[in-house]
Amino acid sequence: MLNDERLALIAESHARLTGRDLVAPAGDLREALWNARSVIVAHGTEPDPVFFYGNRMALALFEMDWTSFVRMPSRLSAEPLLREERARVLERVSRDGYISDYSGIRVSSSGKRFRIEQAVVWDLLDASGACHGQAATFDHWGPA
């Protein structure tokens, strides 16, 4: 399962880079992230980055259980023809720290295509500036 330090990194790096809280700052962070009305996902820094977090909304949208989701390379969330575009977006995030205007097509485990809009994508930077991956959140999606 996911440790509290990684969860804190998701929330703290978002606040540090965007100036906005990802979830309400009071209460249990694990519960707040899990039950957020927005999709929240995060992947690590492996050569082929693998998701290490997806909240309840993410698992429902991608039609996956926790175990399957946290074993999936994040590139597989996009259709093969759109993976190059996704890679360019992630390079932009690495350069700028975060973006707040991402839109794109994603695909669920059953092959259902959906379009995400106004996604915020950010680097998971700790207080010393070391990068531990990237995360995204969005609350606008619909049929592709």
Wavefront OBJ file of the C-alpha trace (Angstrom):
o trace
v 0.000 0.000 0.000
v 0.955 3.613 -0.303
v 2.891 5.312 2.487
v 1.863 8.635 4.021
v 5.045 10.398 2.832
v 4.118 9.829 -0.813
v 0.590 11.066 -0.188
v 1.943 14.165 1.533
v 4.283 14.746 -1.414
v 1.321 14.713 -3.817
v -0.552 17.345 -1.796
v 2.419 19.461 -0.676
v 4.080 19.681 -4.096
v 0.757 20.697 -5.664
v 0.317 23.487 -3.096
v 3.955 24.608 -3.403
v 3.864 24.806 -7.227
v 0.324 26.051 -7.870
v -0.368 28.052 -4.716
v -3.622 26.111 -4.221
v -4.569 23.220 -1.949
v -5.335 19.973 -3.751
v -7.781 18.959 -1.010
v -9.024 20.676 2.147
v -6.023 20.971 4.497
v -7.848 19.756 7.610
v -8.478 16.123 8.504
v -7.022 12.845 7.272
v -5.024 13.388 4.055
v -5.329 9.754 2.954
v -9.119 9.945 3.183
v -9.309 13.418 1.608
v -7.286 12.374 -1.454
v -9.113 9.051 -1.823
v -12.561 10.654 -1.626
v -11.806 13.810 -3.630
v -14.375 14.665 -6.296
v -11.520 15.151 -8.758
v -9.445 12.414 -10.329
v -5.961 12.329 -8.774
v -3.160 10.137 -10.176
v 0.610 10.002 -9.695
v 3.506 8.088 -11.222
v 7.129 7.607 -10.221
v 10.443 8.221 -11.957
v 11.109 4.786 -13.428
v 12.418 4.708 -17.037
v 8.840 3.726 -17.994
v 6.960 5.480 -15.144
v 4.377 3.383 -13.311
v 1.366 4.777 -11.485
v 1.766 4.540 -7.723
v -1.479 6.338 -6.888
v -4.971 6.643 -8.226
v -7.869 7.760 -6.067
v -11.385 6.329 -6.031
v -12.482 8.541 -8.959
v -9.426 7.528 -11.024
v -10.016 3.822 -10.491
v -13.664 4.193 -11.512
v -12.839 6.239 -14.621
v -10.043 3.906 -15.754
v -12.182 0.878 -14.793
v -9.439 -0.750 -12.740
v -8.848 -2.044 -9.249
v -6.045 -0.685 -7.068
v -3.613 -3.559 -7.683
v -3.919 -3.356 -11.467
v -3.703 0.425 -11.538
v -0.510 0.699 -9.475
v 1.228 -1.807 -11.759
v 0.370 0.019 -14.990
v 2.918 2.172 -16.816
v 1.293 5.596 -17.009
v 1.904 5.817 -20.773
v -0.695 3.068 -21.206
v -3.396 5.464 -20.010
v -3.143 7.144 -23.430
v -3.856 5.603 -26.812
v -0.728 4.506 -28.718
v -0.995 7.293 -31.298
v -1.326 9.950 -28.575
v 1.615 8.820 -26.411
v 4.088 11.090 -28.216
v 1.858 14.115 -27.476
v 1.629 12.995 -23.841
v 5.427 12.760 -23.653
v 5.725 16.363 -24.923
v 3.300 17.535 -22.236
v 5.322 15.791 -19.510
v 8.501 17.454 -20.817
v 6.716 20.827 -20.534
v 5.762 19.990 -16.950
v 9.386 19.086 -16.180
v 10.509 22.427 -17.599
v 7.851 24.612 -15.933
v 7.025 22.657 -12.742
v 3.320 22.407 -13.587
v 0.701 23.162 -16.215
v -2.979 23.855 -15.659
v -4.373 23.597 -19.168
v -3.902 19.998 -20.279
v -6.575 18.310 -22.382
v -6.312 14.922 -24.010
v -7.807 11.543 -24.765
v -7.364 8.675 -22.329
v -8.481 5.065 -22.454
v -9.922 2.829 -19.742
v -9.007 -0.817 -19.225
v -12.065 -1.865 -21.254
v -10.972 0.337 -24.161
v -13.475 3.127 -23.495
v -12.058 6.437 -24.718
v -12.690 9.631 -22.774
v -11.502 13.209 -23.041
v -10.066 15.033 -20.043
v -10.141 18.825 -19.865
v -8.380 21.482 -17.775
v -6.076 19.000 -16.072
v -3.356 20.233 -13.761
v -0.148 18.220 -14.132
v 2.764 18.850 -11.777
v 6.151 17.552 -10.718
v 6.310 15.767 -7.382
v 9.049 17.933 -5.941
v 10.087 17.564 -2.327
v 11.157 20.533 -0.188
v 14.767 20.192 -1.401
v 13.693 20.245 -5.062
v 14.255 16.547 -5.825
v 11.719 15.141 -8.295
v 9.913 11.931 -7.350
v 7.561 11.729 -10.345
v 4.565 13.593 -11.654
v 0.912 13.836 -10.730
v -2.290 15.050 -12.334
v -5.750 16.061 -11.264
v -8.851 16.893 -13.253
v -12.560 17.061 -12.721
v -13.751 17.559 -16.285
v -14.090 14.524 -18.529
v -16.525 13.111 -21.025
v -16.861 10.915 -24.069
v -14.101 11.227 -26.655
l 1 2 3 4 5 6 7 8 9 10 11 12 13 14 15 16 17 18 19 20 21 22 23 24 25 26 27 28 29 30 31 32 33 34 35 36 37 38 39 40 41 42 43 44 45 46 47 48 49 50 51 52 53 54 55 56 57 58 59 60 61 62 63 64 65 66 67 68 69 70 71 72 73 74 75 76 77 78 79 80 81 82 83 84 85 86 87 88 89 90 91 92 93 94 95 96 97 98 99 100 101 102 103 104 105 106 107 108 109 110 111 112 113 114 115 116 117 118 119 120 121 122 123 124 125 126 127 128 129 130 131 132 133 134 135 136 137 138 139 140 141 142 143 144
